[in-house]
């Protein structure tokens, strides 16, 4: 028993384990957060990564495949705002309205017409 305790004290393993565990949890959360959901009028839910909206459709990346889904066929979209949205809000809070407008223009170009609360705020 004393031999084991001396190994644990001398080893860097106990100090590394929390870091490794935290990294693993972060990766799992990132993959969960990266998943967007689209609920269709038919009741079907499709999950993937929404990469944009254009011409009345959204682009949904599902693994290696991508598909377009008409916005008219969608009941609900569950998607977190992209990091650019938070960055634009931070710029606006700092008084950098010009920088915020530039950031919001890119979001509006990529996600124009997306029926999500953050997209509507970006357009306003």
N, C-alpha and C positions, 0 to 999 in steps of 0.2 A: 504494500500500500504506500509506504513512504517512497519507494522507488518511482511509482506512478506519479505521485505528487511532485517529486523533484523534476521529473520529465516535463510535466505540464508547466511548472514554473519556468523551466529553462527554455521551453519551446515558444516560438512565436505563434504557434497554432491558435491558442485561445484568443489572441489579439486579432488574428486574421479572420476567424470564423464569423464574428458579427459583420464584418465588412462584406464577406462573401454572401452571407445570408441577405443582407440589405440589397446588394446588387441583384441577387436572384429575384427578390420581391419586386424591385423596381422594374426589372425586365418583364415580369409577369403583368404588372400593372400597366406598363406601357403597351403591351400587346392587347390587353383588355380595353384600354382607352382608345386605341387606334381603330376599334371596330365601330362602324356607323351602322344604323339600321334604317331601312326604308319599309314602311308598312303600306301595302297596296290596297286598293279598294276591294280586291278579291279576298282580303284577309291574310294573304301571304306576306311574310316578313323576309326580306332579303338583307343579309349582312355582308359588309365589306368596308371599303374605304371610298367615300365620296370624294372624287377628284375634281369635280367642277360641275357647272350647269351652263347650258348653252342651247339656244333655240328651243326652249320649252321642254328640255329633257335634262336629267341629271346623268352624270357619268359615275358608275359604280364599279370599282375594281374589286373582284372577288378572286383572290389568289392570282393565278396567271391570266385569267380571263377578265375582260371588261365589257360592260354592257351599258346601253343607254335606256333610261326609263322615263317615259313621258311624265311630266309633273302632273298632268291631268289625271293620271292613274294612281297618284299617291295620296294617302290619307294623312300620313305622319312621317316626319323625318327626325331621327335622333342623331344629332351630330354636334360635337363640341366645336366651338369657334376655333379657327386656325390660330396659330401663334401670332400671326400678323395682326389679327384683330386686337389682341391684348397689347401688342406693341404700339398700335395706333392709339389706343386709349391712353396708354402711358405717355405718349408724345403729346396728346391733347392736354393731359393733366399738367404737364410741364410747361404748357403754353406754346408748344410748337405745332400750331394749327396747320402750317404748310406741310410739314413732315407727315402729320396725321392724314391729311387729305391724300398725299401721294400713296401712303400705305393702304388707305381705304379704296383708292381707285383700283389697285391690283386685286383686292378682294372682290370688288364689284365686277371686275372683268372676268374673274374666274368663277364666281358664284352668282351671277346675275339671275334673278328670278327664283332663287332657291327659297322655298318656304320654311325658313328657320328664323327664329327671333333675332339671332345675332346678325344674320345676313340682311334682314330688314333694317336693323339699326345701322349697319354699315352703309346701306344705300341712303339712309336719311341724312 
